[in-house]
Amino acid sequence: MIPAELKKKMNPMLMKVIVASVLVHVVGAFIAGVVTIATIVIQDDAQFEVPPSVVEEEPPREVKVVIRPEQAKVPQTQRLSMRPVANIAVADVDVNLPDMDQSFTVSAGLGGVGGGRLLGGTRGSIGMGISDISVFGLKTRAERILFVIDTNRRMVTDKKGGLDSYRVIKDEISDMVGNLSAGTLFNVMLTDIRRIKLFKPRLVPSGAEVHQELIKWISAVNDDATRPGLEGVYDSFVPLLRALPESEMQAAVSWNNGHNHTAFMTQLVIEQSADAIFMITGDHRGFGKVVAPPSEAQLLAWEELRSSQAYQDQAAAFYQEELEMKQRVANELAKINKARASRGEPPRVLARKIDDVRSAAKELGLKWKNLHPGGGPGHTDIDPRRVEKHFTEVIEKLYISRGQQPPSLNVILFLAGDEKYEKSWEDELKSYVRFFEGRSRIIRGKNEIISARSASEKMN
């Protein structure tokens, strides 16, 4: 048995040692556990989470150029480019029945760039379909071109080179159409005094297919000396002027007589809503003399004259000889053409139809025994200033009031080598083309018209 005193001394000390030892082991075990968790468990978890952080960085690289606010501008650009195509599709420039209430809004009327008295408005343009044009050396730039070609028999007379010279004219126009830019609109109008024939009812876009169609169409024009011009051509017609239906001046210009043909044709081609017009003709003196129908007093005076006995006797003698003269004209032509055929030449073409006996006889040098008494009701000359005012009003209504620029009007006058053309006529022609911001050129004879060709040089 242990003594009580000894038991009392050892127990407190022992207990302190035991408790301290237990606490040290517990704390050490706790620290070891924490270190183990921090170095193994937590480290493994951190390594496991690294891939998601990489995945989060990839999407920006994949989509950073896909969605951009600026892309909203693309539909506006497409609309701008589609607008002229729509206008081209509905262009109303029918030569026979033009409706000027609809018009193009894209084209640039570049023919009259000089800003002359007729130029008050301009069209907006994005430069679509503009072509450089050169016809027998007359040049301009335009998007809508009308070629007007005189087919009258005066264009194929011997002194002008006959059918060979006319073939040069057809080739010049065909070449120019073949060299037009894509999108350029054009048409070809054949004229014979007041009759016309159209390649197409309205301006059409250029292109390889329509070019080949034009070559075939135009090759049949004046290819036979026995049927020149539009004589007897079933689909030719005399159109009506429509710009100013209530105008007295338009009524005067429409009056069919020997003076008003140029003014009539001028208004007709202006009504076609082209940027540039090229007229190739054998007769042009500017506006020339424009006349109004006879007054009531003139009609009464004419009726009195032709009712007189002297007038009727002379007229009767002429008409009796007219049948004989027709035969003389036919015999003379047959003689001439027989000699030409022996030389391999085509038949001769007279400047006027054979039915115009007086003109045919004069051209062939045949003399009358009984002349025609002549005469007629006469007419009233119109002041040239009124003529210009009328065309200013036409331009105002068809172009300027719609914010469009008027067309340039260019004239190539084809004459025989020795054909009379007075200085005053040339001055009137120059004044005419200046009025329409265009240019003119006079070409004489076959050799000069061949050397003047320039369309093939313009490649668009």
C-alpha positions in Angstrom: 0.0 0.0 0.0 1.4 3.3 -1.0 1.5 5.9 1.5 -0.9 8.7 1.3 1.7 11.4 1.3 3.5 9.9 -1.7 0.3 9.6 -3.6 -0.4 13.3 -3.0 3.0 14.5 -4.3 3.1 12.5 -7.7 -0.4 12.8 -8.9 -0.5 16.6 -9.8 2.8 16.5 -11.6 2.1 13.4 -13.5 -1.2 14.7 -14.6 0.3 17.9 -16.0 2.8 16.0 -18.0 0.2 13.7 -19.4 -2.1 16.6 -20.3 0.7 18.5 -21.9 1.8 15.5 -23.9 -1.8 14.9 -25.1 -2.2 18.5 -26.1 1.0 18.6 -28.1 0.0 15.4 -30.0 -3.4 16.7 -30.7 -2.1 20.1 -31.9 0.5 18.4 -34.0 -2.0 16.0 -35.5 -4.3 18.9 -36.3 -1.5 20.9 -38.0 -0.4 17.9 -40.0 -4.0 17.3 -41.2 -4.4 20.9 -42.2 -1.1 20.8 -44.2 -2.1 17.6 -45.9 -5.4 19.0 -47.0 -3.8 22.3 -48.2 -1.1 20.5 -50.2 -3.0 17.6 -51.7 -6.8 18.2 -51.7 -6.8 21.9 -52.4 -4.0 21.8 -55.0 -5.8 19.1 -56.9 -9.0 21.1 -57.0 -7.2 24.2 -58.3 -5.6 22.2 -61.1 -9.0 20.9 -62.0 -10.4 24.4 -62.4 -7.8 25.7 -64.8 -9.4 24.4 -68.1 -12.7 26.3 -67.5 -10.8 29.5 -67.3 -9.2 28.8 -70.7 -12.6 28.0 -72.2 -14.0 31.3 -71.0 -11.2 33.2 -73.0 -11.9 31.5 -76.3 -15.5 32.8 -77.2 -14.3 36.4 -77.6 -11.8 35.3 -80.3 -14.5 33.4 -82.2 -17.1 36.1 -82.2 -15.2 39.4 -82.1 -15.7 40.1 -85.9 -19.0 38.4 -86.5 -21.4 40.9 -85.1 -20.6 44.5 -85.7 -23.1 47.5 -85.5 -21.7 49.0 -88.7 -23.1 46.1 -90.8 -26.5 47.9 -90.6 -25.2 50.2 -93.4 -25.2 47.5 -96.0 -28.9 47.6 -96.8 -28.7 51.3 -97.6 -25.9 50.8 -100.1 -27.9 48.0 -101.8 -30.9 50.3 -102.1 -28.9 53.0 -103.7 -27.5 50.6 -106.3 -30.9 49.1 -107.0 -32.8 52.3 -107.6 -31.4 53.0 -111.1 -32.1 49.5 -112.1 -35.7 49.9 -111.2 -35.9 53.2 -113.1 -34.4 51.6 -116.1 -36.9 48.9 -116.1 -39.8 51.3 -116.1 -38.4 54.0 -118.3 -41.2 55.5 -120.3 -39.6 56.9 -123.4 -41.9 55.6 -126.0 -41.3 57.6 -129.1 -44.9 57.3 -130.4 -46.8 57.9 -127.2 -44.3 59.4 -124.7 -45.5 59.9 -121.1 -43.2 62.5 -119.6 -44.8 62.2 -116.2 -42.4 59.5 -115.4 -38.7 60.1 -115.8 -35.3 58.8 -114.8 -33.7 60.1 -111.6 -30.3 58.5 -111.9 -28.8 59.6 -115.1 -26.4 62.4 -115.6 -27.3 64.6 -118.5 -23.8 65.4 -119.5 -24.5 66.6 -123.0 -25.0 70.2 -122.1 -22.3 70.7 -119.5 -21.7 74.3 -120.5 -24.7 75.6 -118.5 -26.3 77.5 -121.4 -29.6 79.3 -121.3 -31.6 76.1 -121.4 -29.9 74.5 -118.5 -31.8 75.1 -115.3 -31.9 71.7 -113.5 -29.6 68.8 -113.1 -30.2 65.1 -112.4 -28.5 63.3 -109.6 -26.2 60.6 -110.9 -24.1 57.8 -109.5 -22.3 57.4 -112.8 -24.1 54.2 -113.8 -23.9 53.3 -117.5 -22.1 56.5 -118.6 -20.4 56.0 -122.0 -18.0 58.1 -124.0 -19.6 58.8 -127.4 -18.0 59.7 -130.7 -20.0 59.9 -133.9 -18.1 61.1 -136.9 -15.9 63.1 -134.5 -18.6 64.7 -132.4 -18.0 63.6 -128.8 -19.8 63.7 -125.5 -20.6 61.5 -122.5 -24.1 60.3 -121.6 -26.2 57.5 -120.2 -29.1 57.7 -122.6 -28.4 58.2 -126.3 -30.7 58.6 -129.3 -29.3 58.1 -132.8 -31.4 59.8 -135.4 -30.6 58.8 -139.0 -32.0 60.4 -142.1 -33.0 57.7 -144.6 -34.5 60.0 -147.3 -33.4 59.2 -150.9 -31.3 62.4 -150.9 -28.9 60.5 -148.6 -28.1 57.9 -151.3 -27.8 60.0 -154.4 -24.8 59.6 -156.7 -23.1 62.8 -155.6 -23.1 61.6 -152.0 -21.6 58.2 -152.8 -24.9 56.3 -153.1 -25.4 53.1 -151.1 -21.7 52.8 -150.3 -21.6 56.0 -148.4 -24.8 55.1 -146.6 -23.3 51.8 -145.5 -20.5 53.8 -143.8 -23.2 55.6 -141.7 -24.8 52.4 -140.7 -21.5 50.9 -139.7 -20.6 54.0 -137.6 -23.8 53.7 -135.6 -23.5 50.0 -135.2 -19.9 50.3 -134.0 -20.8 53.0 -131.5 -23.6 50.9 -130.0 -21.3 47.9 -129.8 -18.8 50.0 -127.7 -21.3 51.4 -125.2 -20.8 50.7 -121.5 -23.1 48.1 -119.8 -26.2 49.9 -118.5 -26.1 52.7 -121.2 -29.5 53.1 -122.7 -29.9 53.8 -126.5 -32.3 53.7 -129.4 -32.1 54.4 -133.1 -34.8 56.4 -135.0 -34.9 56.3 -138.8 -36.5 59.4 -140.4 -37.8 60.2 -143.9 -39.1 63.8 -143.8 -41.8 63.2 -141.1 -42.1 59.5 -141.2 -40.1 57.5 -138.6 -39.2 53.9 -137.8 -37.9 52.8 -134.5 -35.4 50.1 -133.6 -37.2 49.6 -130.2 -40.3 51.3 -128.8 -38.2 52.8 -126.1 -34.6 53.2 -125.0 -33.0 49.9 -124.2 -29.8 48.8 -122.3 -26.8 48.1 -124.5 -25.3 44.6 -124.7 -24.0 42.0 -127.0 -27.3 40.5 -127.9 -29.1 43.7 -128.7 -26.1 44.9 -130.6 -26.3 41.9 -132.9 -30.0 42.6 -133.3 -29.3 46.2 -134.3 -26.7 45.1 -136.9 -29.3 42.9 -138.6 -32.0 45.5 -138.4 -30.0 48.4 -139.7 -28.4 46.4 -142.5 -31.8 46.4 -144.4 -32.0 50.2 -144.4 -31.2 51.7 -147.8 -29.7 48.5 -149.2 -31.7 48.7 -152.4 -31.7 51.7 -154.7 -35.2 50.8 -156.0 -36.7 51.3 -152.5 -34.8 54.0 -150.7 -35.8 55.6 -147.3 -39.1 54.6 -145.6 -41.1 54.6 -148.8 -43.6 51.8 -148.5 -42.2 50.5 -145.2 -45.2 49.1 -143.3 -44.1 49.8 -139.8 -43.1 53.5 -140.4 -45.5 56.2 -139.3 -45.9 59.9 -138.8 -45.9 60.6 -135.0 -47.7 63.3 -133.1 -46.1 66.0 -130.9 -47.3 65.8 -127.4 -45.2 68.1 -125.1 -47.5 71.2 -125.2 -50.9 70.1 -126.5 -52.6 73.5 -126.0 -49.8 75.5 -127.6 -50.4 77.4 -130.9 -46.8 77.2 -131.7 -46.8 73.4 -131.4 -49.8 73.4 -133.8 -47.8 75.5 -136.2 -44.7 73.2 -136.0 -47.0 70.2 -136.5 -48.3 71.7 -139.8 -47.0 69.6 -142.6 -45.5 71.9 -145.3 -42.2 72.4 -146.9 -40.6 74.5 -144.2 -41.4 73.1 -140.7 -39.8 69.6 -141.0 -36.7 70.4 -139.0 -38.6 72.1 -136.2 -41.0 69.2 -136.1 -38.3 66.6 -135.9 -36.4 68.7 -133.3 -39.3 68.6 -130.9 -40.0 64.9 -131.6 -36.5 63.9 -130.6 -36.5 66.2 -127.5 -39.6 64.4 -126.3 -37.7 61.1 -126.0 -35.9 61.9 -122.7 -32.4 61.3 -123.9 -29.2 62.7 -122.5 -27.5 63.1 -125.9 -29.0 63.2 -129.4 -27.0 62.7 -132.6 -28.8 63.6 -135.9 -27.3 62.4 -139.2 -29.1 64.1 -142.0 -28.8 65.4 -145.5 -30.7 68.6 -145.0 -30.4 71.0 -142.1 -30.4 74.8 -141.9 -31.0 75.2 -138.2 -34.6 75.9 -137.4 -34.8 77.5 -140.8 -38.1 79.2 -141.7 -40.9 78.1 -139.5 -44.4 79.1 -140.7 -47.9 79.0 -139.5 -50.9 78.0 -141.6 -52.4 80.6 -143.9 -54.7 83.2 -142.6 -58.3 83.6 -143.7 -57.4 86.5 -145.9 -54.7 84.4 -147.6 -57.1 81.5 -148.2 -59.6 83.9 -149.8 -57.0 85.4 -152.1 -55.8 81.9 -153.1 -59.3 80.8 -153.9 -59.8 83.8 -156.1 -56.5 83.2 -158.0 -57.1 79.6 -158.8 -60.7 80.3 -159.9 -59.5 82.6 -162.6 -59.7 81.5 -166.2 -56.0 82.2 -166.9 -54.9 80.0 -164.0 -57.2 77.1 -165.0 -56.1 77.2 -168.6 -52.4 77.0 -167.7 -53.0 74.2 -165.1 -55.0 72.2 -167.7 -52.1 72.4 -170.2 -49.6 71.3 -167.5 -51.6 68.3 -166.4 -52.1 67.2 -170.0 -48.4 67.2 -170.5 -47.7 65.6 -167.1 -48.6 62.1 -168.4 -46.1 62.5 -171.2 -43.4 63.8 -168.8 -43.8 60.8 -166.5 -43.0 58.5 -169.4 -40.1 60.6 -170.5 -38.7 60.4 -166.9 -39.1 56.6 -166.8 -37.4 56.3 -170.2 -34.5 58.4 -169.2 -34.0 56.5 -165.9 -34.1 53.2 -167.8 -31.4 54.4 -170.2 -29.2 55.6 -167.4 -29.6 52.4 -165.3 -28.9 50.2 -168.3 -25.6 51.9 -168.7 -24.8 51.7 -165.0 -25.7 48.0 -164.9 -23.2 47.4 -167.7 -20.5 48.9 -165.4 -21.6 46.9 -162.4 -23.2 50.0 -160.7 -26.5 50.1 -158.8 -29.5 52.0 -160.3 -29.5 55.8 -159.9 -31.5 57.2 -157.0 -33.2 60.5 -157.6 -33.4 63.1 -154.8 -37.2 63.1 -155.0 -39.6 60.3 -155.8 -40.4 59.6 -159.4 -44.0 60.5 -158.6 -42.9 64.1 -158.1 -42.7 64.7 -161.8 -41.7 68.3 -161.7 -38.7 67.6 -159.4 -37.7 64.4 -161.3 -37.8 66.2 -164.6 -35.7 69.0 -163.3 -33.1 66.7 -161.8 -32.8 64.7 -165.1 -32.6 67.9 -167.1 -35.9 67.4 -169.0 -37.7 70.5 -170.2 -41.5 71.3 -170.0 -43.5 72.9 -172.7 -46.2 73.9 -170.3 -45.1 74.9 -166.8 -47.2 74.5 -163.7 -48.9 77.8 -162.8 -47.7 77.4 -159.2 -49.2 79.4 -156.4 -50.9 78.3 -153.2 -52.6 79.9 -150.2 -49.2 81.0 -148.8 -48.4 81.0 -145.1 -47.3 83.3 -142.2 -43.7 83.4 -141.2 -43.1 83.0 -137.5 -40.6 85.3 -135.7 -37.4 83.2 -134.9 -37.6 84.5 -131.3 -41.0 82.9 -130.9 -39.5 79.7 -132.2 -36.7 79.7 -129.6 -39.2 80.6 -126.9 -41.4 77.7 -127.9 -38.5 75.2 -127.6 -37.4 76.8 -124.3 -41.0 76.1 -123.0 -40.7 72.5 -124.3 -37.4 72.0 -122.4 -38.8 73.7 -119.3 -41.8 71.3 -119.1 -40.0 68.1 -120.1 -36.8 68.5 -118.2 -36.1 71.5 -116.0 -39.4 71.4 -114.1 -38.6 67.8 -113.2 -35.1 68.7 -112.0 -33.5 67.1 -115.1 -30.9 68.4 -117.4 -31.8 68.9 -121.1 -30.1 66.8 -123.7 -27.4 68.0 -126.1 -28.4 68.0 -129.7 -25.6 67.3 -132.2 -25.9 67.4 -136.0 -23.8 65.7 -138.7 -24.8 67.2 -142.0 -23.9 65.0 -145.0 -23.7 66.8 -148.3 -22.5 66.1 -151.8 -19.0 67.3 -152.7 -20.3 70.2 -154.8 -23.7 70.7 -153.1 -24.7 74.3 -152.5 -24.7 75.3 -148.8 -24.8 79.0 -148.2 -22.8 80.7 -145.4 -26.1 82.0 -143.8 -27.4 78.4 -143.6 -24.2 77.3 -141.9 -24.5 80.1 -139.4 -28.1 79.1 -138.6 -27.0 75.5 -138.1 -24.3 76.6 -135.6 -26.8 78.8 -133.8 -29.2 75.9 -133.6 -26.7 73.5 -132.0 -25.4 76.1 -129.6 -29.0 76.6 -128.4 -29.1 72.9 -127.5 -25.6 72.8 -126.1 -24.4 70.6 -128.9 -22.0 70.6 -131.8 -22.2 70.3 -135.6 -20.1 69.0 -138.4 -20.5 69.2 -142.2 -19.2 66.2 -144.2 -19.0 66.2 -148.0 -18.9 63.2 -150.2 -17.9 59.5 -149.9 -14.2 59.9 -149.1 -14.8 62.4 -146.4 -17.5 60.4 -144.6 -15.2 57.4 -144.6 -12.3 59.3 -143.1 -14.5 60.9 -140.5 -15.5 57.7 -138.8 -14.6 57.7 -135.1 -17.0 55.3 -133.3 -14.7 52.3 -133.3 -12.1 54.4 -131.4 -14.3 54.8 -128.4 -14.0 51.7 -126.2 -16.0 51.9 -123.0 
